[in-house]
Amino acid sequence: MDLTPKHLPADERRAVTVRAVVALAASQNPSEITTAAIAKHMNLTQGALFRHFPSKEAIWQAVMEWVAERLLARIDHSAQGIESPVAAMAAMFMSHVEFVVEHPGVPRMMFGELQRADMTPAKRMVQTLIQRYGERLQRLIENGKACGELSPALDNEAAATLFIGTIQGLVMQSLLAGEVTRMRRDAPRVFAIYRRGIGSAS
């Protein structure tokens, strides 16, 4: 049966709401996105929106959960089957960049949550995402050291932090330029510099 946007199952309604917030965040300051704006974007009343989410905070938490699930799945898939740890890291780097190009509202929301003074469920989810991402990188880095691709003296935690920070820098530059797609052009050159920095001395 064909379901109109006004008559979706609860799970699908929540998923559509999350996608609406991500879309809105691509073109405006996430802190200024109101539940009224979300409802209007979805052609709903606020009352209908709050039947699926008890508060705006709950919506933001659902969005961050969506981001974490999809970004980690994306980078895991990109590295799957690649024997070289460094090549796997390169694939993760490029797939993360592509994720941001596809969803430019996501980094805006993440930066906004991390800047908040209070510990919200959404902020905690962002922190958990970064922690889990870092753990994946550190495992690859350790494997890279074991097989001789990376310097044995390399600081795993610092290298993982720099990897994520490098992507965040690319994101910031693209947002400042108002051209998120420039990340596709810049990412390979930037990763090449990162790669030389962490590489084996041999």
C-alpha positions as CSV (number, residue, x, y, z in Angstrom):
1,M,0.0,0.0,0.0
2,D,1.3,3.5,-0.8
3,L,1.9,5.5,2.3
4,T,1.7,9.3,2.1
5,P,4.2,11.3,4.3
6,K,1.4,12.0,6.7
7,H,0.7,8.3,7.3
8,L,4.0,6.6,7.9
9,P,4.8,3.9,10.5
10,A,6.5,5.3,13.7
11,D,10.0,4.1,12.9
12,E,9.9,5.5,9.4
13,R,8.5,8.8,10.7
14,R,11.4,9.1,13.1
15,A,13.9,8.2,10.2
16,V,12.2,10.9,8.0
17,T,12.5,13.4,10.8
18,V,16.2,12.7,11.2
19,R,16.8,13.1,7.5
20,A,14.8,16.4,7.6
21,V,17.1,17.8,10.3
22,V,20.2,16.8,8.4
23,A,18.9,18.5,5.3
24,L,18.0,21.6,7.2
25,A,21.4,21.8,8.8
26,A,23.1,21.8,5.4
27,S,21.7,25.3,4.7
28,Q,21.3,26.9,8.1
29,N,22.8,27.2,11.6
30,P,21.8,24.0,13.4
31,S,21.3,25.9,16.7
32,E,18.6,28.0,14.9
33,I,16.6,25.0,13.7
34,T,13.4,24.9,15.6
35,T,10.8,22.1,15.9
36,A,8.5,24.4,14.0
37,A,11.0,24.6,11.1
38,I,11.4,20.8,11.2
39,A,7.6,20.3,11.2
40,K,7.2,22.8,8.3
41,H,9.9,21.1,6.3
42,M,8.1,17.8,6.7
43,N,4.6,19.3,6.1
44,L,3.5,18.3,9.6
45,T,2.2,20.1,12.7
46,Q,4.5,20.3,15.8
47,G,2.0,18.1,17.6
48,A,2.5,15.4,15.0
49,L,6.3,15.7,15.4
50,F,6.1,15.4,19.2
51,R,4.1,12.2,19.0
52,H,7.3,10.5,17.9
53,F,9.9,12.6,19.9
54,P,9.3,13.9,23.4
55,S,11.5,16.9,23.0
56,K,13.9,18.7,20.6
57,E,16.8,17.1,22.6
58,A,15.4,13.7,21.7
59,I,15.4,14.6,18.0
60,W,19.0,15.8,18.2
61,Q,20.1,12.6,20.0
62,A,18.4,10.5,17.2
63,V,20.2,12.5,14.6
64,M,23.6,11.9,16.2
65,E,22.8,8.2,16.6
66,W,22.0,8.1,12.9
67,V,25.3,9.9,12.1
68,A,27.3,7.5,14.3
69,E,25.8,4.4,12.9
70,R,26.1,5.4,9.2
71,L,29.6,7.0,9.4
72,L,31.1,4.0,11.2
73,A,29.4,1.6,8.9
74,R,30.7,3.6,5.9
75,I,34.4,3.6,7.1
76,D,34.2,0.0,8.1
77,H,32.9,-1.0,4.7
78,S,35.5,1.1,2.9
79,A,38.4,-0.7,4.7
80,Q,36.9,-4.2,4.4
81,G,39.2,-6.6,2.5
82,I,42.1,-4.2,2.3
83,E,45.3,-6.0,3.6
84,S,47.5,-2.9,3.8
85,P,46.7,-1.0,7.0
86,V,47.8,2.3,5.4
87,A,45.7,1.7,2.3
88,A,42.7,0.9,4.6
89,M,43.3,4.2,6.4
90,A,43.3,6.0,3.1
91,A,40.0,4.3,2.1
92,M,38.5,5.4,5.4
93,F,39.8,8.9,5.0
94,M,38.2,9.2,1.5
95,S,34.9,7.6,2.5
96,H,34.6,9.9,5.5
97,V,35.1,12.9,3.2
98,E,32.5,11.6,0.8
99,F,30.1,11.1,3.7
100,V,30.5,14.8,4.6
101,V,30.1,15.9,0.9
102,E,26.8,13.9,0.8
103,H,25.6,15.3,4.2
104,P,27.1,18.7,4.8
105,G,24.8,19.4,7.6
106,V,26.3,16.7,9.7
107,P,29.6,18.4,10.7
108,R,27.7,21.6,11.4
109,M,25.6,19.7,14.0
110,M,28.6,17.9,15.4
111,F,30.6,21.0,15.9
112,G,27.6,22.7,17.4
113,E,27.1,19.9,19.9
114,L,30.7,19.7,21.0
115,Q,30.7,23.4,21.7
116,R,27.8,23.2,24.2
117,A,28.8,23.6,27.8
118,D,26.3,21.1,29.1
119,M,26.5,17.3,28.6
120,T,23.5,16.5,26.4
121,P,22.7,13.0,25.2
122,A,23.6,14.2,21.6
123,K,26.9,15.6,22.8
124,R,27.7,12.3,24.5
125,M,26.9,10.4,21.3
126,V,29.3,12.6,19.3
127,Q,32.0,11.9,21.9
128,T,31.3,8.2,21.7
129,L,31.5,8.3,17.9
130,I,34.9,10.0,18.0
131,Q,36.1,7.5,20.6
132,R,35.0,4.5,18.6
133,Y,36.4,6.0,15.4
134,G,39.8,6.5,17.2
135,E,39.8,2.9,18.4
136,R,39.4,1.7,14.8
137,L,42.3,3.9,13.7
138,Q,44.6,2.8,16.5
139,R,44.1,-0.8,15.7
140,L,45.0,-0.2,12.0
141,I,48.0,1.9,13.1
142,E,49.2,-0.9,15.4
143,N,48.9,-3.3,12.5
144,G,50.8,-0.9,10.3
145,K,53.6,-0.8,12.8
146,A,53.7,-4.6,13.0
147,C,54.0,-5.1,9.3
148,G,56.5,-2.3,8.8
149,E,54.3,0.2,7.0
150,L,54.5,2.6,9.9
151,S,57.2,3.8,12.2
152,P,57.5,1.6,15.3
153,A,58.0,4.8,17.3
154,L,54.7,6.3,16.1
155,D,52.3,7.5,18.9
156,N,49.1,5.6,18.0
157,E,46.8,7.9,19.9
158,A,48.3,11.0,18.5
159,A,48.3,9.6,15.0
160,A,44.6,8.7,15.3
161,T,43.8,12.2,16.7
162,L,45.6,13.8,13.8
163,F,43.8,11.7,11.3
164,I,40.4,12.8,12.6
165,G,41.6,16.4,13.1
166,T,42.9,16.5,9.5
167,I,39.4,15.7,8.2
168,Q,37.9,18.2,10.5
169,G,40.3,20.8,9.1
170,L,39.2,20.0,5.6
171,V,35.6,20.3,6.6
172,M,36.2,23.7,8.2
173,Q,38.0,25.0,5.1
174,S,35.2,23.8,2.9
175,L,32.5,25.4,5.1
176,L,34.5,28.7,5.1
177,A,34.8,28.6,1.3
178,G,31.1,27.7,1.0
179,E,32.1,24.8,-1.3
180,V,31.9,21.5,0.4
181,T,32.8,19.5,-2.7
182,R,36.3,21.0,-2.7
183,M,37.0,18.3,-0.1
184,R,37.1,15.7,-2.9
185,R,39.8,17.6,-4.6
186,D,41.9,18.4,-1.5
187,A,41.6,15.1,0.4
188,P,44.0,13.0,-1.6
189,R,46.8,15.6,-1.4
190,V,46.2,16.2,2.3
191,F,46.2,12.5,3.1
192,A,49.5,12.1,1.2
193,I,51.1,14.6,3.5
194,Y,49.6,12.8,6.6
195,R,50.8,9.5,5.2
196,R,54.4,10.8,4.9
197,G,54.2,12.1,8.4
198,I,53.3,8.7,10.0
199,G,55.3,6.5,7.6
200,S,58.2,4.2,8.3
201,A,61.6,5.8,8.5
202,S,62.9,3.0,6.2
